[in-house]
Amino acid sequence: MKHSVFIQTNHKQIVGALVAEYALRRNSPQADQFDVHIMHTRDYPFFKEREGQLYLRDGVKRTWLNDDLQSFTPTRFMPPELMGYQGHAVVIDPDIFAVGDIMELLTRDMQGKAVMCRRRSGPKGIVDRCFASSVMLLDCAKLGHWKVEQAFNEMFEFKRDYMPWICLRMEDRETIGLFEPEWNDFDKLTPQTKMLHVTRRKTQPWKAGLPIDWRPAERFRLFPPVAWVMRARRHLFGEYGLLGNYKEHPDRNQTNLFFGLLKECINEGLVSEDMLREEMRHNHVRHDALEVLDRTPDLAPPGNPPLNLSAA
């Protein structure tokens, strides 16, 4: 069985997913040794069936919206089922772009662990002991209890909370190993980075200038009054009311990396300009994307550092 990489996405992040797939293949000299699969929420009817229903998230009942930017996150747990509970797989978010060789991770000795990942940064990782499930190396044979549709439905029966599920707190800690942060580098691009995760949603480079279409947390353990304000905002002004617009990423290198990869996708015929224009029309891609592409420098050939990061 070939190794496999799975990329989660929905209709709002499909361009990111296509660029992520291209980056995986581009930057591995062993690209013929693994498969890449894009898991799109539209292909799993149980998402649509729960539209508009209440589910449990961090102790708060929220409305499930398939139109939310990150409605794809439950598919993180699908690879073992899709692999027939055999072999090793990597699963990543659609805003994660390989700059190293993914085969180094796929062939890693997991030392008996079922999952390898890194911890979340900030309070989530420290206070909540939250793992970053946005990149996971999985031993599928050890994850036979991952039944995604059943687990998804349990959130709407209020038997399962989204946050402990996504943070892997429902797993036996002894079955989770840690890999180096460079395999899931949070908004940090250095010569050591293996996979860049543009994790701060507000500064995703392909979204700058668009109205925000993701829902912030409504529970803040360190300062609960913030949560009260956020809930009041939602009730008074709607899910995305007063949230503002996406901003430019503060690191030009990360913007250049994404648009450099996107430029190559267009040159290779993997993404068309017509598709980009359609995604702009739907507010999924920034409206000046074609102008940004025109001024983006070409990336170095595969096998070389894609950018000059000495000044980063």
C-alpha positions as a printed NumPy array, in Angstrom:
array([[  0.   ,   0.   ,   0.   ],
       [  1.291,   3.454,  -0.93 ],
       [  1.667,   6.111,   1.717],
       [ -1.097,   8.714,   1.571],
       [ -1.554,  12.372,   2.43 ],
       [ -5.065,  13.704,   3.02 ],
       [ -5.966,  17.393,   2.71 ],
       [ -9.175,  18.653,   4.295],
       [-11.2  ,  21.375,   2.632],
       [-14.571,  22.896,   1.891],
       [-15.773,  25.189,  -0.919],
       [-14.179,  28.239,   0.72 ],
       [-10.657,  26.824,   0.941],
       [-10.471,  24.761,  -2.249],
       [ -7.777,  27.009,  -3.815],
       [ -5.629,  26.575,  -0.709],
       [ -6.135,  22.798,  -0.874],
       [ -5.073,  22.642,  -4.537],
       [ -1.952,  24.694,  -3.809],
       [ -1.219,  22.483,  -0.798],
       [ -1.455,  19.358,  -2.974],
       [  0.884,  20.87 ,  -5.549],
       [  3.426,  21.888,  -2.875],
       [  3.535,  18.338,  -1.49 ],
       [  4.34 ,  16.879,  -4.9  ],
       [  6.637,  19.714,  -6.019],
       [  8.908,  19.537,  -3.014],
       [  9.358,  15.792,  -2.712],
       [ 11.864,  13.964,  -4.908],
       [  9.837,  10.846,  -4.039],
       [  6.438,  12.128,  -5.162],
       [  5.686,   8.829,  -6.892],
       [  5.838,   7.079,  -3.511],
       [  2.698,   8.645,  -2.027],
       [ -0.858,   9.529,  -3.   ],
       [ -2.619,  12.801,  -2.202],
       [ -6.364,  12.876,  -1.548],
       [ -8.481,  16.008,  -1.065],
       [-11.359,  15.436,   1.373],
       [-14.11 ,  17.925,   0.458],
       [-17.064,  18.326,   2.826],
       [-19.498,  18.191,  -0.12 ],
       [-18.581,  14.519,  -0.58 ],
       [-19.87 ,  13.555,   2.875],
       [-23.673,  13.99 ,   3.196],
       [-23.682,  13.983,   6.995],
       [-22.325,  17.561,   6.946],
       [-25.28 ,  18.864,   4.93 ],
       [-27.77 ,  16.919,   7.05 ],
       [-26.759,  18.862,  10.167],
       [-26.906,  22.365,   8.625],
       [-28.411,  24.884,  11.065],
       [-28.544,  22.469,  14.013],
       [-27.038,  23.097,  17.441],
       [-23.854,  21.288,  18.444],
       [-21.541,  21.438,  21.462],
       [-18.368,  23.5  ,  21.161],
       [-16.219,  24.287,  24.185],
       [-19.216,  23.943,  26.478],
       [-21.356,  26.323,  24.384],
       [-24.166,  25.329,  22.03 ],
       [-23.457,  26.783,  18.579],
       [-25.207,  26.537,  15.217],
       [-23.508,  24.314,  12.655],
       [-22.865,  26.227,   9.424],
       [-21.332,  24.438,   6.455],
       [-20.55 ,  27.876,   5.021],
       [-18.109,  28.598,   7.852],
       [-14.468,  28.84 ,   6.773],
       [-13.442,  25.819,   8.856],
       [-16.444,  23.511,   8.578],
       [-14.067,  20.832,   7.245],
       [-12.235,  20.172,  10.527],
       [-14.063,  16.923,  11.492],
       [-12.632,  15.314,   8.343],
       [ -9.253,  15.31 ,  10.101],
       [-10.306,  12.011,  11.602],
       [-11.373,  10.317,   8.349],
       [ -8.068,   8.947,   6.934],
       [ -8.043,   5.713,   8.992],
       [-11.503,   4.801,   7.656],
       [-10.551,   5.791,   4.119],
       [ -7.375,   3.675,   4.389],
       [ -9.309,   0.638,   5.639],
       [ -7.511,   1.008,   8.973],
       [ -4.208,   0.028,   7.356],
       [ -0.915,   1.785,   6.734],
       [  0.392,   5.229,   7.645],
       [ -1.097,   8.532,   6.524],
       [ -0.581,  12.241,   7.049],
       [ -3.549,  14.616,   7.264],
       [ -3.213,  18.391,   6.875],
       [ -5.361,  21.517,   6.734],
       [ -5.78 ,  23.332,   3.389],
       [ -3.662,  26.255,   4.629],
       [ -0.511,  24.157,   5.087],
       [  2.191,  24.204,   2.422],
       [  5.122,  21.801,   2.245],
       [  8.562,  23.27 ,   1.719],
       [ 10.298,  20.038,   2.716],
       [  9.891,  16.401,   1.673],
       [  6.703,  14.904,   3.148],
       [  8.189,  11.41 ,   2.741],
       [ 10.494,  12.174,   5.662],
       [  7.387,  12.339,   7.84 ],
       [  5.435,   9.524,   6.163],
       [  8.302,   7.075,   6.707],
       [  9.103,   8.111,  10.266],
       [  9.37 ,   5.47 ,  12.989],
       [  6.317,   6.211,  15.15 ],
       [  7.756,   4.164,  18.054],
       [  4.448,   2.446,  18.696],
       [  2.348,   5.626,  18.843],
       [ -0.996,   5.875,  17.038],
       [ -0.697,   9.625,  16.357],
       [  2.205,  12.049,  16.025],
       [  1.638,  15.818,  16.014],
       [  2.706,  18.948,  17.911],
       [  1.083,  20.962,  20.677],
       [ -1.004,  24.037,  19.986],
       [  0.638,  27.372,  20.762],
       [ -0.564,  29.875,  23.362],
       [ -3.134,  29.194,  26.104],
       [ -4.785,  26.358,  24.169],
       [ -1.6  ,  24.342,  24.28 ],
       [ -0.564,  25.253,  27.819],
       [ -3.795,  25.624,  29.799],
       [ -5.999,  23.234,  27.82 ],
       [ -3.245,  20.715,  26.94 ],
       [ -4.463,  20.934,  23.367],
       [ -2.66 ,  19.136,  20.544],
       [ -2.562,  20.614,  17.044],
       [ -4.5  ,  18.073,  14.987],
       [ -4.037,  20.249,  11.881],
       [ -1.062,  18.055,  10.916],
       [ -1.079,  14.454,  12.099],
       [  0.947,  11.377,  11.219],
       [ -1.375,   8.418,  11.736],
       [ -0.88 ,   4.695,  12.216],
       [ -4.298,   3.792,  10.851],
       [ -4.28 ,   0.24 ,  12.24 ],
       [ -4.215,   1.687,  15.772],
       [ -7.168,   4.038,  15.186],
       [-10.054,   1.638,  14.644],
       [-12.152,   3.647,  17.12 ],
       [-12.17 ,   6.685,  14.793],
       [-15.686,   6.546,  13.298],
       [-16.19 ,  10.068,  11.986],
       [-19.877,  10.178,  11.101],
       [-20.803,   8.645,  14.454],
       [-18.544,  11.069,  16.337],
       [-19.853,  14.026,  14.317],
       [-23.454,  13.15 ,  15.175],
       [-22.564,  12.863,  18.869],
       [-21.78 ,  16.618,  18.896],
       [-25.427,  17.303,  18.011],
       [-26.641,  14.882,  20.659],
       [-24.466,  16.862,  23.125],
       [-22.518,  13.701,  24.006],
       [-19.274,  14.971,  22.463],
       [-17.704,  18.432,  22.62 ],
       [-15.972,  19.69 ,  19.468],
       [-12.952,  21.188,  21.247],
       [-11.763,  18.141,  23.231],
       [-12.276,  16.085,  20.058],
       [-10.244,  18.425,  17.837],
       [ -7.579,  18.851,  20.528],
       [ -7.153,  15.046,  20.834],
       [ -8.02 ,  15.201,  24.529],
       [-10.343,  12.224,  24.023],
       [ -7.362,  10.049,  23.04 ],
       [ -5.173,   8.066,  25.432],
       [ -2.198,  10.393,  25.989],
       [  0.146,   7.421,  25.859],
       [ -0.802,   6.848,  22.206],
       [  0.264,  10.364,  21.105],
       [  3.832,  11.226,  20.188],
       [  5.32 ,  14.592,  19.312],
       [  7.231,  15.599,  16.212],
       [  9.285,  18.749,  15.627],
       [  7.307,  22.019,  15.336],
       [  8.829,  22.552,  11.875],
       [  6.385,  19.953,  10.505],
       [  3.554,  22.313,  11.452],
       [  5.2  ,  25.744,  11.665],
       [  2.61 ,  28.275,  12.82 ],
       [  3.01 ,  31.404,  10.635],
       [  6.772,  30.978,  10.743],
       [  8.891,  30.384,   7.644],
       [ 12.568,  29.708,   8.299],
       [ 15.256,  27.538,   6.661],
       [ 14.21 ,  24.798,   9.122],
       [ 10.508,  24.859,   8.2  ],
       [  9.193,  21.627,   6.687],
       [  5.549,  22.661,   6.374],
       [  4.281,  26.215,   6.73 ],
       [  0.897,  26.541,   8.425],
       [ -0.737,  29.905,   7.776],
       [ -2.762,  29.362,  10.899],
       [ -3.758,  32.938,  11.8  ],
       [ -6.934,  33.02 ,   9.771],
       [ -7.144,  36.812,   9.717],
       [ -3.874,  37.082,   7.759],
       [ -4.159,  34.238,   5.272],
       [ -2.437,  35.734,   2.193],
       [ -5.089,  34.75 ,  -0.362],
       [ -7.885,  36.328,   1.723],
       [ -6.594,  39.898,   2.338],
       [ -9.316,  42.528,   2.066],
       [-12.267,  40.118,   2.125],
       [-14.916,  40.228,   4.883],
       [-14.169,  37.76 ,   7.675],
       [-16.216,  34.567,   7.346],
       [-15.087,  32.502,  10.315],
       [-16.523,  32.437,  13.802],
       [-14.299,  33.232,  16.782],
       [-14.286,  31.285,  20.015],
       [-16.817,  32.146,  22.685],
       [-15.007,  30.758,  25.686],
       [-11.924,  32.409,  27.169],
       [-10.797,  30.742,  30.371],
       [ -8.14 ,  33.356,  31.165],
       [-10.563,  36.283,  30.872],
       [-14.239,  35.19 ,  30.64 ],
       [-15.692,  38.703,  30.011],
       [-14.293,  38.538,  26.447],
       [-16.569,  35.567,  25.83 ],
       [-19.597,  37.508,  27.086],
       [-18.809,  40.32 ,  24.66 ],
       [-18.391,  37.903,  21.74 ],
       [-21.705,  36.208,  22.458],
       [-23.476,  39.547,  22.694],
       [-21.917,  40.596,  19.371],
       [-23.211,  37.455,  17.678],
       [-26.737,  37.826,  19.061],
       [-26.957,  41.502,  18.123],
       [-25.136,  41.62 ,  14.783],
       [-25.067,  38.053,  13.417],
       [-22.384,  35.389,  13.081],
       [-19.828,  37.617,  11.317],
       [-21.059,  41.054,  12.376],
       [-18.367,  43.59 ,  13.397],
       [-15.54 ,  41.138,  12.713],
       [-14.   ,  43.316,  10.005],
       [-11.842,  42.176,   7.109],
       [ -8.88 ,  39.897,   6.494],
       [ -5.502,  41.661,   6.659],
       [ -2.239,  41.32 ,   4.768],
       [  0.123,  38.747,   6.225],
       [  2.907,  40.549,   8.134],
       [  5.597,  38.326,   6.575],
       [  6.015,  39.086,   2.869],
       [  7.993,  35.847,   2.451],
       [  4.926,  33.79 ,   3.355],
       [  2.745,  35.72 ,   0.92 ],
       [  5.382,  35.254,  -1.793],
       [  5.569,  31.526,  -1.069],
       [  1.829,  31.019,  -1.437],
       [  1.486,  33.126,  -4.58 ],
       [  4.678,  31.658,  -6.026],
       [  3.151,  28.195,  -5.646],
       [ -0.164,  29.418,  -7.05 ],
       [  1.627,  30.917, -10.072],
       [  3.21 ,  27.528, -10.773],
       [ -0.19 ,  25.826, -10.365],
       [ -1.575,  28.111, -13.078],
       [  1.419,  27.482, -15.33 ],
       [  0.939,  23.726, -14.867],
       [ -2.786,  23.958, -15.608],
       [ -3.773,  22.789, -12.117],
       [ -5.638,  26.037, -11.37 ],
       [ -7.102,  28.244, -14.082],
       [ -7.513,  32.004, -14.139],
       [-11.227,  31.421, -14.745],
       [-11.411,  29.426, -11.526],
       [ -9.609,  32.188,  -9.646],
       [-12.035,  34.793, -10.972],
       [-14.963,  32.62 ,  -9.89 ],
       [-13.46 ,  32.21 ,  -6.422],
       [-12.966,  35.999,  -6.223],
       [-16.623,  36.49 ,  -7.15 ],
       [-17.63 ,  34.274,  -4.231],
       [-15.264,  36.127,  -1.841],
       [-13.125,  33.028,  -1.357],
       [ -9.986,  34.625,  -2.849],
       [ -8.848,  38.24 ,  -2.577],
       [-10.054,  40.424,  -5.435],
       [ -6.575,  41.563,  -6.458],
       [ -5.13 ,  38.032,  -6.664],
       [ -4.171,  38.331, -10.337],
       [ -2.3  ,  41.59 ,  -9.669],
       [ -0.503,  39.979,  -6.722],
       [  0.5  ,  37.071,  -8.963],
       [  1.985,  39.489, -11.508],
       [  4.31 ,  41.027,  -8.942],
       [  5.241,  37.797,  -7.131],
       [  8.827,  36.635,  -7.772],
       [  9.364,  33.126,  -9.131],
       [ 10.283,  30.452,  -6.628],
       [ 13.625,  28.672,  -6.781],
       [ 13.488,  25.239,  -8.453],
       [ 12.558,  22.223,  -6.294],
       [ 15.433,  21.004,  -4.158],
       [ 16.51 ,  24.548,  -3.297],
       [ 15.225,  26.9  ,  -0.585],
       [ 12.172,  28.462,  -2.272],
       [ 12.935,  31.958,  -0.969],
       [ 15.808,  33.978,   0.422],
       [ 14.927,  33.846,   4.11 ],
       [ 18.06 ,  35.493,   5.462],
       [ 16.116,  38.656,   6.307],
       [ 13.086,  36.874,   7.767]])
